[in-house]
Structure formats: C-alpha cells, structure tokens
Amino acid sequence: MKISLAPGLDKFVAEKIKTGNYLDAGEVIREGLRRWKAQEVTGFVESYGLEQAIQEGLDSPDLPCSKAFWADLRKELHREHKNGSRRR
C-alpha cells in the first residue's frame, strides 16, 4: 500500500522517527491507526499532556480547593453559559 501525506503530516512523521521511538514511517502510521481504532472502540482519547497539566494544576499550592471556591466557579460558569459569554 502506498500513501501520500500532506507536507505538514510528512514533517510530523519525520519528527517522530527522529525521536528514536520509531524505526520508519510505517511504524508511525501503524501507531496512529492503532490509537485511532482504540479511540473509536472505546470512545476515549488518550491525552497524556492534558492529564499531566490537570494534575500539575491540582498539585499547585495556589489552587483554592475549598467547597466555596468550586461552588462559586460553578455559578460563574453557569451564568456565563446562560448569557452566552465566552472568554478567549
């Protein structure tokens, strides 16, 4: 089977090979397809970076983890959602 990749994807595959974790483009593509298949089967996306960022935030000493903080945050988010407000 032969496939053609857009330049951005071709560069991405080349970068993955340079890490030393993959021997060739075929391994990179197979890994991507395995992950895609698992996502469709389980409906779950592996997001290691996101999980790590969330954990770092939870471990932060600056995070106010009181029940009042979370209640206020929920109220604020519901109010913004109701009003159609979006922060960007």
C-alpha atoms as a printed R data frame, in Angstrom:
   type eleno elety resid chain resno       x      y      z
1  ATOM     1    CA   MET     A     1   0.000  0.000  0.000
2  ATOM     2    CA   LYS     A     2   1.282  3.443 -0.846
3  ATOM     3    CA   ILE     A     3   0.025  6.635  0.730
4  ATOM     4    CA   SER     A     4   0.739 10.294  0.183
5  ATOM     5    CA   LEU     A     5   0.848 12.720  3.074
6  ATOM     6    CA   ALA     A     6   0.392 16.457  3.135
7  ATOM     7    CA   PRO     A     7   3.683 18.259  3.824
8  ATOM     8    CA   GLY     A     8   2.717 19.017  7.425
9  ATOM     9    CA   LEU     A     9   1.924 15.383  8.162
10 ATOM    10    CA   ASP     A    10   5.047 14.218  6.366
11 ATOM    11    CA   LYS     A    11   7.105 16.529  8.582
12 ATOM    12    CA   PHE     A    12   5.280 15.250 11.675
13 ATOM    13    CA   VAL     A    13   6.109 11.638 10.771
14 ATOM    14    CA   ALA     A    14   9.755 12.552 10.138
15 ATOM    15    CA   GLU     A    15   9.942 14.252 13.549
16 ATOM    16    CA   LYS     A    16   8.527 11.151 15.227
17 ATOM    17    CA   ILE     A    17  11.174  8.989 13.558
18 ATOM    18    CA   LYS     A    18  13.918 11.389 14.705
19 ATOM    19    CA   THR     A    19  12.912 10.814 18.335
20 ATOM    20    CA   GLY     A    20  14.194  7.271 18.008
21 ATOM    21    CA   ASN     A    21  10.904  5.780 19.169
22 ATOM    22    CA   TYR     A    22  10.039  4.590 15.654
23 ATOM    23    CA   LEU     A    23  12.196  2.897 13.028
24 ATOM    24    CA   ASP     A    24  10.316  4.117  9.983
25 ATOM    25    CA   ALA     A    25   7.213  5.866  8.689
26 ATOM    26    CA   GLY     A    26   5.266  2.608  8.662
27 ATOM    27    CA   GLU     A    27   5.637  2.270 12.435
28 ATOM    28    CA   VAL     A    28   4.436  5.833 12.982
29 ATOM    29    CA   ILE     A    29   1.394  5.309 10.761
30 ATOM    30    CA   ARG     A    30   0.560  1.951 12.368
31 ATOM    31    CA   GLU     A    31   0.732  3.514 15.845
32 ATOM    32    CA   GLY     A    32  -1.568  6.319 14.731
33 ATOM    33    CA   LEU     A    33  -4.052  3.864 13.271
34 ATOM    34    CA   ARG     A    34  -3.981  1.722 16.433
35 ATOM    35    CA   ARG     A    35  -4.744  4.781 18.550
36 ATOM    36    CA   TRP     A    36  -7.493  5.888 16.198
37 ATOM    37    CA   LYS     A    37  -9.049  2.421 16.304
38 ATOM    38    CA   ALA     A    38  -8.879  2.331 20.121
39 ATOM    39    CA   GLN     A    39 -10.498  5.762 20.263
40 ATOM    40    CA   GLU     A    40 -13.387  4.625 18.092
41 ATOM    41    CA   VAL     A    41 -13.830  1.387 20.038
42 ATOM    42    CA   THR     A    42 -13.708  2.903 23.498
43 ATOM    43    CA   GLY     A    43 -14.739  6.464 22.770
44 ATOM    44    CA   PHE     A    44 -11.759  7.582 24.826
45 ATOM    45    CA   VAL     A    45  -8.939  9.805 23.630
46 ATOM    46    CA   GLU     A    46  -5.601  9.314 25.312
47 ATOM    47    CA   SER     A    47  -4.485 12.739 26.387
48 ATOM    48    CA   TYR     A    48  -1.340 12.352 28.436
49 ATOM    49    CA   GLY     A    49  -0.403 16.020 28.134
50 ATOM    50    CA   LEU     A    50  -3.810 17.168 29.293
51 ATOM    51    CA   GLU     A    51  -3.844 14.742 32.211
52 ATOM    52    CA   GLN     A    52  -0.389 15.934 33.261
53 ATOM    53    CA   ALA     A    53  -1.436 19.601 33.064
54 ATOM    54    CA   ILE     A    54  -4.550 18.909 35.125
55 ATOM    55    CA   GLN     A    55  -2.520 17.056 37.743
56 ATOM    56    CA   GLU     A    56   0.026 19.886 37.933
57 ATOM    57    CA   GLY     A    57  -2.818 22.326 38.483
58 ATOM    58    CA   LEU     A    58  -4.354 20.175 41.191
59 ATOM    59    CA   ASP     A    59  -0.987 19.827 42.902
60 ATOM    60    CA   SER     A    60  -0.383 23.586 42.764
61 ATOM    61    CA   PRO     A    61  -0.249 25.253 46.181
62 ATOM    62    CA   ASP     A    62  -2.020 28.257 44.649
63 ATOM    63    CA   LEU     A    63  -5.214 26.325 43.909
64 ATOM    64    CA   PRO     A    64  -8.036 27.239 46.291
65 ATOM    65    CA   CYS     A    65  -9.720 23.861 46.750
66 ATOM    66    CA   SER     A    66 -12.432 24.862 49.189
67 ATOM    67    CA   LYS     A    67 -16.036 23.831 48.568
68 ATOM    68    CA   ALA     A    68 -16.963 27.517 48.389
69 ATOM    69    CA   PHE     A    69 -14.454 28.122 45.587
70 ATOM    70    CA   TRP     A    70 -15.888 25.294 43.473
71 ATOM    71    CA   ALA     A    71 -19.478 26.378 44.179
72 ATOM    72    CA   ASP     A    72 -18.666 29.946 43.117
73 ATOM    73    CA   LEU     A    73 -16.884 28.714 39.998
74 ATOM    74    CA   ARG     A    74 -19.873 26.551 39.018
75 ATOM    75    CA   LYS     A    75 -22.221 29.513 39.484
76 ATOM    76    CA   GLU     A    76 -19.988 31.743 37.373
77 ATOM    77    CA   LEU     A    77 -19.720 29.167 34.584
78 ATOM    78    CA   HIS     A    78 -23.472 28.562 34.560
79 ATOM    79    CA   ARG     A    79 -24.108 32.313 34.450
80 ATOM    80    CA   GLU     A    80 -21.660 32.746 31.539
81 ATOM    81    CA   HIS     A    81 -23.214 29.814 29.703
82 ATOM    82    CA   LYS     A    82 -26.719 31.189 30.212
83 ATOM    83    CA   ASN     A    83 -25.664 34.639 28.968
84 ATOM    84    CA   GLY     A    84 -23.731 33.232 26.027
85 ATOM    85    CA   SER     A    85 -20.476 34.733 27.298
86 ATOM    86    CA   ARG     A    86 -17.208 33.270 26.132
87 ATOM    87    CA   ARG     A    87 -13.729 34.064 27.312
88 ATOM    88    CA   ARG     A    88 -10.955 33.735 24.779
